[in-house]
Amino acid sequence: MEPYSDARAAGFQYLQTCFMNSALTVVVPVHNSRDTLEKVICPLQAELGPEDRLLAVNDRSSDDSAEILSRLGVETIDSYGKPGAAGTRNTGGMAAETPWILFVDSDVVVPCGWRMKLASRMESVEAVQGVYSRKAAGKSAATFYKNYYYFHTFTRRIKGPFIKGCGTFFFAVKADSFRDLSGFDENIAGATIEDADFSERLWAGGGKVLIAPDIEVFHLREYSAAQLFRYEWNMMRAKALYILRRDRSRGAPSISVAGFGEMVPVLSGAVFSWVFIAGLVLFNIPLLLAGLLLTLAGQLPFICYSVHDGGFRGLKACSFIFPDLLLIGPASLSALWSRIIGKKY
């Protein structure tokens, strides 16, 4: 029994050291989030370390989010940044007094064991990234497609232990690195690419983002088809504007959390999906088949995994692939026109 006791004591001491060196402030940006707050906050509170801090940042909510946070015993401050994701997160990040900051969205539920999994990865990197769960809320195929696309990209498209971009639904970063980069760019409206912009600057300065595929967070938000395509349009347009305005303070051009090479199936699909449309309009069967087959070839891994993990819902979700790819070209042209007339953001 003695070796076992010694090993257990050594393990306990190691865990204590991990928590001491990785004390963090969990920043939860809140805007009219009354329906999800309790589901989000309780799993976070359950695993906080002795030196950790949970901080909600209220971005001008008009519902009773502040009252719910108070009832849950959560320290809450008002955002003083620009309205939106970047300004709200910056308010919380700059208020942190711990070595690490963890950003968690107000509509994601962390998995059991999240704190230990995070602590074990925080010793030699500047940032750690969690992933979306393969499961999705509700029954909508649009919701499954949106969430599963992120899961597939984070866990299968990206090769190696590091991720080029980041997603602030669950993103831990050293506080010193966050402040050195002045946080997120508050000129970026809404919740679009403020996190990708931050990770580009982090990488350009020599930092790296380690991906944690076993920290799967469950996204509570549901999407209709119209909401999905509105989100995708805004995201694609914001990415294109970012690439057009970027300077040398950023790293290599990136249109996704994945690197350029890992996104070839998406880029080729954006082209070949329009070849399919051209074949349809011109009644050109060879052109139509070429566009269809080449598009599907690039998306085949996603289709197979989606059906395997999501069943019939996953199959229905695949119907969003073509229209989603078709949006890339028009959204990019819209961004280019905005840039020509002087709009940078």
CORTA-V211112 format. One record per pair of residues at least 24 apart in sequence whose ideal C-beta (glycine too) atoms are under 8 Angstrom apart, sorted by the first residue. I is the first residue (numbers start at 0). J is the second residue. Records with the same first field share a line. If there is no record, write none. Layout:
BEGIN
I->J ; J
END
This chain:
BEGIN
14->115 ; 118
17->118 ; 119 ; 121 ; 122
18->48 ; 49 ; 50 ; 118
19->50
20->98 ; 121 ; 122
21->48 ; 98 ; 99 ; 117 ; 118 ; 121 ; 122
22->48 ; 50 ; 51 ; 97 ; 98 ; 99
23->48 ; 51 ; 52 ; 95 ; 97 ; 98 ; 99 ; 100 ; 101 ; 117 ; 171
24->51 ; 52 ; 53 ; 54 ; 91 ; 94 ; 95 ; 96 ; 97 ; 99 ; 100 ; 101 ; 174
25->51 ; 52 ; 53 ; 54 ; 101 ; 103
26->54 ; 56 ; 88 ; 91 ; 92 ; 95 ; 100 ; 101 ; 102 ; 103
27->53 ; 54 ; 55 ; 56 ; 73 ; 91 ; 103 ; 104 ; 105
28->55 ; 56 ; 58 ; 78 ; 84 ; 87 ; 88 ; 91 ; 102 ; 104 ; 105
29->55 ; 56 ; 57 ; 58 ; 60 ; 64 ; 68 ; 75 ; 87 ; 105
30->57 ; 58 ; 59 ; 60 ; 64 ; 87 ; 105
31->60 ; 61 ; 62 ; 64
32->60 ; 62 ; 64 ; 105 ; 106
33->62 ; 63 ; 64 ; 67
35->105 ; 106 ; 219
36->64 ; 67 ; 68 ; 71 ; 105
37->67 ; 71
38->108 ; 219
39->103 ; 104 ; 105 ; 106 ; 107 ; 108 ; 219
40->68 ; 71 ; 73
41->71
42->108 ; 109 ; 110 ; 111 ; 113
43->103 ; 109
44->71 ; 72 ; 73
46->109 ; 112 ; 113 ; 114 ; 115
47->114
48->114 ; 118
50->97
51->97 ; 114
52->95 ; 96 ; 97
54->91 ; 94 ; 95
55->91 ; 105
56->87 ; 88 ; 90 ; 91
58->82 ; 83 ; 86 ; 87
80->185
81->185
83->185 ; 187 ; 188 ; 189 ; 190
84->167 ; 183 ; 189 ; 190 ; 193
85->182 ; 183 ; 184 ; 185 ; 187 ; 193
86->183 ; 185
88->167 ; 182 ; 183 ; 193
89->182 ; 183 ; 185
92->174 ; 177 ; 178 ; 182
93->178 ; 182
95->174 ; 177
97->174
98->173 ; 174 ; 175
99->171 ; 172 ; 173 ; 174
100->171 ; 172 ; 173 ; 174 ; 177
101->169 ; 170 ; 171
102->167 ; 168 ; 169 ; 170 ; 171 ; 172
103->168 ; 169 ; 216
104->167 ; 168 ; 169
106->218 ; 219 ; 220
107->168 ; 169 ; 216 ; 217 ; 218 ; 219
108->216 ; 217 ; 219
109->169 ; 214 ; 216
110->214 ; 215 ; 216 ; 217
113->214 ; 216
116->211 ; 213 ; 214
117->171 ; 211 ; 214
120->209 ; 211
121->171
124->206 ; 207 ; 208 ; 209
125->172 ; 173 ; 176 ; 201 ; 206 ; 207 ; 208
126->165 ; 170 ; 171 ; 172 ; 173 ; 176 ; 198 ; 201 ; 206 ; 207 ; 208 ; 209
127->170 ; 171 ; 172 ; 208 ; 209 ; 210 ; 211
128->153 ; 162 ; 165 ; 166 ; 169 ; 170 ; 171 ; 208 ; 209 ; 210 ; 211 ; 256
129->168 ; 169 ; 170 ; 211 ; 214 ; 215 ; 216
130->154 ; 169 ; 210 ; 211 ; 212 ; 214 ; 215 ; 216
131->166 ; 168 ; 215 ; 216 ; 218
132->215 ; 216 ; 217 ; 218
133->215 ; 308 ; 309
134->217
135->218 ; 309
136->217 ; 218 ; 219 ; 220 ; 221
137->221
138->312
139->221 ; 222 ; 223
140->312 ; 315 ; 316 ; 318 ; 319
141->222 ; 223 ; 224 ; 226 ; 227 ; 316 ; 319
142->220 ; 221 ; 222 ; 227
143->305 ; 309 ; 312 ; 313 ; 315 ; 316
144->227 ; 305 ; 316 ; 317 ; 319 ; 320 ; 323
145->222 ; 227 ; 230
146->218
147->304 ; 305 ; 308 ; 309 ; 313 ; 316
148->301
150->215
151->300 ; 301 ; 304 ; 305
152->255 ; 256 ; 257
153->210 ; 212 ; 256
154->212
155->300 ; 304
156->257 ; 261 ; 262 ; 264
157->210 ; 256 ; 257 ; 258 ; 261
158->261
160->209 ; 210
161->207 ; 208 ; 209 ; 210
162->198 ; 208 ; 209 ; 210 ; 256 ; 257
163->198 ; 202 ; 208 ; 250 ; 253 ; 255 ; 256 ; 257 ; 258
164->194 ; 195 ; 198 ; 199 ; 208 ; 253 ; 255 ; 256 ; 257
165->194 ; 195 ; 197 ; 198 ; 201 ; 208 ; 256
166->194 ; 256
167->193 ; 194
168->216 ; 218
169->214 ; 216
170->194
172->201
176->201 ; 204 ; 206
179->204
180->204
186->343 ; 344
187->237 ; 241 ; 344
188->344
189->233 ; 237
191->233 ; 234 ; 237 ; 238
192->234 ; 237 ; 238 ; 241
195->238 ; 241 ; 253 ; 255 ; 256
196->241 ; 249
198->256
199->245 ; 249 ; 250 ; 253
200->248 ; 249 ; 250
202->250
203->248 ; 249 ; 250
224->319
227->319
228->322 ; 323 ; 326
231->323 ; 326 ; 330
232->326 ; 330
235->326 ; 327 ; 330 ; 331 ; 334
236->330 ; 331 ; 333 ; 334 ; 337
237->334
239->330 ; 331 ; 333 ; 334 ; 335
240->334 ; 337 ; 338 ; 342 ; 343 ; 344
243->334 ; 335 ; 338
244->338 ; 343 ; 344
263->297
264->297 ; 298 ; 300 ; 301
265->297 ; 324 ; 327
267->293 ; 294 ; 297
268->294 ; 297 ; 298 ; 320 ; 324
269->324 ; 325 ; 327 ; 328
271->297
272->321 ; 324 ; 325
273->325 ; 328
275->321
276->325
294->320 ; 321 ; 324
END
